[in-house]
């Protein structure tokens, strides 16, 4: 993602606006996120922040940026609470958990029509809200919890089998999600599997191997294969930096939004924040505008199925 940000900054620099990138590492740790956010705030040349990647660090750092009036534009942090905590500096390019879970629930209800559904989350600020939102839309779903780093899934598998589930929705990272998928298949479960880890760059299909075949996945971003411009960016990432990350489009678009604010004459932090709040930018994944809470209006969600070990788009974005 950093390489994509650097690529976009180089592309979007002009004679009157030179975009430089200052990179910090939050190590996916909330406490470190607060510290590095302070470093960015204390750097007077920083006029906007891309990130953070994860929801926990994004939420931990957001009050620091808010107090300093420094715009924070996240490409992929999905926790609903991030746009509901009153931080006027927080903006999000991807869909939130509720929108992503609603897409999964709508697909499940209209296409799968499960008789018995189980939803499993990993207890994190990413997985738990996803499952809670999914469960609100599917009647009588059984909600179970696993832990990050868990290796023994026998108790969860037993509950799934006891419920005679024909649908299992997993709200977790690709690591925990793939482990649970393997455990379910090894135990003989034939339930339709759904997760929140879709998109062509997601490694879940490779991690879960044969256990992922036929599984369905949501992706809180646009299908990067849907348009010629998007495909061109992905091909360029693969050619120039050796691969395209998940949310490559949204990552590039964060810089587009910041560059648009600067191109409109914003220079100091307050001006940049105000310009982003009223942005209307045509990006790779469609029109980019934000509501009063910083949520992207009409943020796309795409659906994917694993076929032959690859993520294949099911339909156009919802």
Secondary structure, 3 states (H helix, E strand, C coil): CHHHHHHHHHHHCCCCCCCCCCCCCCCCCHHHHHHHHHHHHHCCCCCEEECCCCHHHHHHHHHHHHHHCCEEEECCCCCHHHHCCCCCCEEECCCCHHHHHHHHHHHHHHHHCCCCEEEEECCCCCHHHHHHHHHHHCCCCEEEECCCCCCCCHHHHHHHHHCCCCEEEEECCHHHHHHHHHHHHHCCCCCEEEECCCCCCCCHHHHHHHHHCCCEEEECCCCCCCCHHHHHHHHHHHHHHCCCCCCHHHHHHHHHHHHHHHHCCCCCHHHHHHHHHCCCEEECCEEECECCCCEECCCCCEEEEEECCEEEEEECCC
